[in-house]
Amino acid sequence: MEILVCVKRVPDTAENEIEVNRDGSDIERDDLVYSVNEWDNYAVEEAIQIVDRVGGSVTVVSVGDEESEEVVRREMAMGANNGILVSDDAFEGSDGKGIAALLKGAVEKGTYDLILTGAQADDGAGQVGGMLAAMLDMTYASVVNYIEVLDNRKLKVGREIEGGNVEMNEIELPCVLSIQTGINEPRYVGIRGIRKVASVDIPVWGSSELGIDAASIGESGAKVKRVDYFVPELGEGAEILEGSMEEIADKLIELLKAKGGIK
């Protein structure tokens, strides 16, 4: 099975204290530590496990500047077979649809049975996977936390839904799936693996290689523009209810009535 996984380089929230810059146009990016998006890392691990079971290869692709090459190499050190960097000055400022269009161009330069993305990335929109599937006219499932290969043309897929439940579906290949965290346990990437891929050639595809009109993507082609960042004002502290379950329930009902939440 040939699998393409879309990955993104993002600020590592475990290593950084994220702050909004003075004019509210972006976060402070000086001295930030970056890593691969957490959801994408689970997607790569799942792809590797599928290939270990049924054979094939895993390719990772990232849209970004030249520094995004580091996350491509990291995922190759993890076990992906190939890497691609989609990079061009014309791509800067692309919105979700623009990113999906660039990924579509990358998909169409190969032959893939399965395309995986993370369920969401650092902006939290969770839209690229669905847009990519629509552009490719492929079946799509989001927040996937279970994949079983039934045969070479069909998967059994579990989706996380409300209430902690899982919705099971059978999906024909090729398809696009957005992977939820917790589907697996991503493997540790050691120094030996990083050294092994350090000198591997990673192709860089720009607008000419992808056959995309530069005016249709980037800031000029973006239909959605981020205009402001801000930190919400802190509200009053929470009230902790104590007592037995019955006492807490009674107190909660009285509070909701007092606040106008229920009548």
C-alpha positions as CSV (number, residue, x, y, z in Angstrom):
1,M,0.0,0.0,0.0
2,E,1.3,3.4,-1.0
3,I,0.6,6.0,1.8
4,L,1.2,9.7,1.7
5,V,1.2,11.6,5.1
6,C,0.9,15.4,5.3
7,V,2.9,16.9,8.1
8,K,3.5,20.4,9.4
9,R,6.2,22.2,11.4
10,V,4.6,24.0,14.4
11,P,5.7,25.7,17.6
12,D,6.2,23.1,20.3
13,T,3.8,24.1,23.1
14,A,5.6,21.9,25.6
15,E,8.8,23.8,25.1
16,N,7.5,27.3,24.6
17,E,5.5,29.9,26.4
18,I,3.3,31.3,23.6
19,E,2.8,35.1,23.6
20,V,1.0,37.5,21.3
21,N,3.2,40.2,19.7
22,R,2.7,43.9,20.5
23,D,0.4,44.7,17.6
24,G,-1.6,41.5,17.8
25,S,-0.7,40.4,14.2
26,D,1.0,37.1,15.2
27,I,2.6,35.3,18.1
28,E,6.1,36.1,19.1
29,R,8.2,33.7,17.1
30,D,11.8,34.7,18.1
31,D,13.5,31.8,19.8
32,L,10.6,29.4,19.5
33,V,11.3,25.7,19.5
34,Y,9.6,23.9,16.6
35,S,8.6,20.3,16.1
36,V,6.3,18.2,14.0
37,N,2.6,18.7,14.7
38,E,1.4,16.2,17.3
39,W,-1.6,14.9,15.3
40,D,0.6,14.4,12.2
41,N,3.1,12.4,14.2
42,Y,0.4,9.9,15.1
43,A,-0.6,9.8,11.4
44,V,3.0,8.9,10.4
45,E,3.2,6.2,13.0
46,E,-0.1,4.7,11.8
47,A,1.1,4.7,8.2
48,I,4.3,2.9,9.2
49,Q,2.4,0.3,11.1
50,I,0.0,-0.3,8.2
51,V,3.0,-0.8,5.8
52,D,4.7,-3.1,8.3
53,R,1.5,-5.3,8.2
54,V,0.6,-5.3,4.5
55,G,3.7,-3.9,2.7
56,G,4.2,-0.8,0.6
57,S,5.9,2.5,1.4
58,V,5.3,5.7,3.3
59,T,6.0,9.2,1.9
60,V,5.7,12.3,4.1
61,V,5.1,15.8,2.6
62,S,5.2,19.2,4.2
63,V,4.2,22.6,3.0
64,G,6.5,25.3,4.4
65,D,9.8,27.1,4.2
66,E,13.2,25.5,4.0
67,E,13.2,24.9,7.8
68,S,10.2,22.6,7.4
69,E,12.7,20.1,5.9
70,E,13.7,19.2,9.5
71,V,10.3,17.7,10.2
72,V,10.3,15.8,7.0
73,R,13.7,14.3,7.9
74,R,12.5,13.5,11.5
75,E,9.5,11.5,10.1
76,M,11.9,9.7,7.8
77,A,14.1,8.9,10.7
78,M,10.9,7.6,12.4
79,G,10.5,5.1,9.5
80,A,8.9,6.9,6.5
81,N,10.5,5.8,3.2
82,N,10.4,9.1,1.3
83,G,10.1,12.8,1.9
84,I,8.9,15.8,-0.1
85,L,9.0,19.5,0.7
86,V,6.5,21.8,-1.0
87,S,8.1,25.3,-0.7
88,D,7.9,28.5,-2.7
89,D,7.9,32.2,-1.7
90,A,4.6,32.4,-3.6
91,F,3.0,30.0,-1.1
92,E,3.5,32.3,1.9
93,G,0.2,33.5,3.4
94,S,-1.9,30.6,1.9
95,D,-5.2,29.9,3.8
96,G,-6.5,26.4,4.4
97,K,-7.9,26.0,0.9
98,G,-4.6,27.1,-0.6
99,I,-2.6,24.6,1.5
100,A,-5.1,21.9,0.4
101,A,-4.6,22.9,-3.2
102,L,-0.8,22.6,-2.8
103,L,-1.1,19.2,-1.2
104,K,-3.5,18.1,-4.0
105,G,-0.7,19.0,-6.5
106,A,1.7,16.9,-4.5
107,V,-0.7,13.9,-4.4
108,E,-1.3,14.0,-8.1
109,K,2.4,13.7,-8.9
110,G,2.4,10.3,-7.3
111,T,0.1,7.2,-7.0
112,Y,-1.3,6.8,-3.5
113,D,-3.8,4.4,-2.0
114,L,-4.2,6.3,1.2
115,I,-3.6,9.9,2.3
116,L,-3.4,10.7,6.0
117,T,-3.4,14.1,7.7
118,G,-3.5,15.1,11.4
119,A,-7.0,15.9,12.6
120,Q,-5.8,19.4,13.2
121,A,-2.7,21.5,13.5
122,D,-1.6,24.7,15.3
123,D,-4.4,26.9,14.1
124,G,-7.0,24.4,15.2
125,A,-9.2,24.8,12.1
126,G,-9.1,21.1,11.2
127,Q,-10.1,21.9,7.7
128,V,-7.2,20.8,5.4
129,G,-7.9,17.1,5.3
130,G,-11.6,17.6,4.3
131,M,-10.7,20.2,1.7
132,L,-8.0,18.0,0.2
133,A,-10.4,15.0,0.0
134,A,-13.0,17.2,-1.7
135,M,-10.5,18.5,-4.3
136,L,-9.3,14.9,-5.0
137,D,-12.9,13.6,-5.1
138,M,-12.0,11.0,-2.5
139,T,-13.9,9.5,0.4
140,Y,-13.1,11.2,3.7
141,A,-13.3,10.4,7.4
142,S,-12.2,12.7,10.3
143,V,-10.9,12.1,13.8
144,V,-10.0,8.5,13.0
145,N,-8.8,6.5,15.9
146,Y,-8.9,3.0,14.4
147,I,-7.8,1.6,11.0
148,E,-7.9,-2.1,9.9
149,V,-6.9,-3.1,6.4
150,L,-9.6,-5.5,5.2
151,D,-8.1,-6.1,1.7
152,N,-6.2,-4.2,-0.8
153,R,-9.2,-2.0,-1.7
154,K,-11.0,-1.5,1.6
155,L,-10.4,-0.3,5.2
156,K,-12.4,-0.6,8.4
157,V,-12.2,2.8,10.1
158,G,-13.3,3.9,13.5
159,R,-14.1,7.6,14.2
160,E,-14.3,9.3,17.6
161,I,-17.7,10.8,18.1
162,E,-19.5,12.5,21.1
163,G,-19.7,10.7,24.4
164,G,-16.5,8.8,23.9
165,N,-18.1,6.5,21.4
166,V,-16.6,5.2,18.2
167,E,-18.4,5.1,14.9
168,M,-17.2,2.2,12.6
169,N,-17.3,2.4,8.8
170,E,-16.0,0.5,5.8
171,I,-14.2,2.8,3.3
172,E,-13.0,2.0,-0.1
173,L,-9.5,3.1,-1.3
174,P,-8.2,5.5,-2.3
175,C,-9.3,7.8,0.5
176,V,-8.3,10.6,2.8
177,L,-8.3,10.1,6.6
178,S,-7.6,12.7,9.4
179,I,-6.0,11.0,12.3
180,Q,-6.8,11.6,16.0
181,T,-4.2,11.5,18.7
182,G,-4.2,8.3,20.8
183,I,-4.7,5.9,17.8
184,N,-1.3,4.5,18.6
185,E,1.9,5.2,20.5
186,P,4.5,7.0,18.2
187,R,7.9,5.4,18.3
188,Y,11.0,7.1,19.7
189,V,13.3,8.7,17.1
190,G,16.9,7.9,18.0
191,I,20.1,9.6,16.9
192,R,21.0,6.7,14.7
193,G,17.8,7.1,12.7
194,I,18.4,10.9,12.4
195,R,22.0,10.4,11.1
196,K,20.8,7.7,8.6
197,V,18.5,10.2,6.8
198,A,20.7,13.3,7.3
199,S,22.2,13.2,3.8
200,V,19.1,11.8,1.9
201,D,18.0,14.1,-0.9
202,I,14.6,15.6,-0.3
203,P,13.0,17.1,-3.5
204,V,11.6,20.6,-3.2
205,W,8.5,21.3,-5.3
206,G,7.5,24.9,-6.1
207,S,4.6,26.3,-8.2
208,S,6.2,25.2,-11.5
209,E,6.8,21.6,-10.3
210,L,3.2,21.4,-9.1
211,G,1.7,23.1,-12.1
212,I,-0.1,25.6,-9.9
213,D,-0.8,29.2,-10.8
214,A,1.0,31.2,-8.1
215,A,-1.8,33.9,-8.1
216,S,-4.3,31.3,-7.0
217,I,-2.5,30.5,-3.7
218,G,-0.5,32.5,-1.2
219,E,-1.7,35.7,0.4
220,S,-3.2,37.0,-2.9
221,G,-5.3,33.9,-3.4
222,A,-6.4,33.6,0.3
223,K,-10.2,34.0,0.9
224,V,-9.7,33.8,4.7
225,K,-7.2,36.1,6.4
226,R,-6.3,36.2,10.0
227,V,-6.6,39.7,11.3
228,D,-6.0,39.6,15.0
229,Y,-4.5,37.5,17.9
230,F,-5.5,38.2,21.5
231,V,-5.4,36.6,24.9
232,P,-9.0,36.3,26.4
233,E,-9.5,38.3,29.6
234,L,-9.5,36.2,32.8
235,G,-12.8,35.7,34.3
236,E,-13.7,34.9,37.9
237,G,-12.4,31.7,39.5
238,A,-14.4,28.5,39.5
239,E,-16.6,27.6,42.4
240,I,-15.8,24.1,43.7
241,L,-18.9,22.2,45.0
242,E,-18.3,19.8,47.8
243,G,-20.3,17.0,49.4
244,S,-21.9,13.7,48.2
245,M,-22.9,13.2,44.6
246,E,-26.5,14.0,45.5
247,E,-25.6,17.1,47.5
248,I,-23.4,18.4,44.6
249,A,-26.2,17.7,42.1
250,D,-28.7,19.7,44.2
251,K,-26.3,22.6,44.6
252,L,-25.5,22.6,40.9
253,I,-29.2,22.7,40.0
254,E,-29.8,25.7,42.4
255,L,-26.8,27.5,40.9
256,L,-28.1,26.9,37.4
257,K,-31.5,28.2,38.4
258,A,-30.0,31.3,40.0
259,K,-27.9,32.0,36.9
260,G,-30.8,31.6,34.6
261,G,-29.4,28.4,33.0
262,I,-32.6,26.4,33.8
263,K,-36.1,27.2,35.0
